Amino acid sequence: MGEHSSFRQSAIWRARLRLVASQDALPVMDDADRILDEAADWLLELTEKPGDRALAARFRQWLATDARHGEVWSDLNQSYDLV
């Protein structure tokens, strides 16, 4: 039950984050939905596992692969602070 509840909570937060972020003025870009989905997934994972160094390293690698990742990440964090 705990695992199912955690998954459900993650899904609820993911939906809320997408809703709030979609209301912000994100730059027009190809793959915007994919990048936003990935950023929301990173936010949830990093929040759920704050001390995971391997996860943090993969996140930094994701940020470095595309400048748009950092832009969307910044917008998403601002939106998350409003929730």
C-alpha positions in Angstrom: 0.0 0.0 0.0 2.8 2.4 0.9 4.5 2.0 -2.5 1.2 2.6 -4.4 0.4 5.6 -2.2 3.9 7.1 -3.0 3.4 6.5 -6.7 0.0 8.2 -6.5 1.4 11.1 -4.7 4.2 11.4 -7.3 1.6 11.4 -10.1 -0.5 14.0 -8.3 2.6 16.3 -7.8 3.7 15.7 -11.4 0.3 16.8 -12.7 0.3 19.9 -10.5 3.8 20.8 -11.5 2.9 20.5 -15.2 -0.3 22.6 -14.7 1.6 25.4 -12.9 4.5 25.3 -15.3 2.3 25.4 -18.3 0.8 28.6 -17.0 4.2 30.3 -17.0 5.7 31.8 -20.2 8.1 29.1 -21.2 10.2 29.9 -24.3 8.8 28.4 -27.5 11.0 25.4 -28.4 11.0 22.0 -30.1 10.4 19.2 -27.6 9.1 21.6 -25.0 6.6 19.0 -23.6 9.3 16.3 -23.3 11.8 18.7 -21.6 9.1 19.8 -19.1 8.2 16.2 -18.4 11.8 15.3 -17.8 12.3 18.4 -15.5 9.2 17.4 -13.5 10.5 13.9 -13.2 13.9 15.2 -12.0 12.2 17.5 -9.4 10.3 14.7 -8.0 13.2 12.3 -7.9 15.6 14.9 -6.4 13.0 15.8 -3.8 12.4 12.1 -2.9 16.1 11.2 -2.7 17.9 14.4 -1.6 21.2 12.6 -0.6 21.5 10.4 -3.7 24.9 11.4 -5.2 24.5 9.2 -8.2 21.2 10.8 -9.0 22.6 14.3 -8.5 25.4 13.4 -11.0 22.9 12.2 -13.6 20.8 15.3 -13.0 23.9 17.5 -13.6 24.6 15.6 -16.8 21.0 16.1 -18.0 21.3 19.8 -17.3 24.6 20.0 -19.3 23.2 18.2 -22.4 21.0 21.1 -23.5 20.7 24.7 -22.5 16.9 24.5 -22.7 17.0 22.0 -19.8 18.4 24.7 -17.5 15.8 27.2 -18.7 12.9 24.9 -18.1 14.4 23.7 -14.8 14.6 27.3 -13.6 11.0 28.0 -14.6 9.8 24.8 -13.0 11.5 25.6 -9.7 9.9 29.1 -9.7 6.5 27.5 -10.3 7.2 24.8 -7.6 7.9 27.5 -5.1 4.5 29.0 -5.8 2.7 25.7 -5.1 
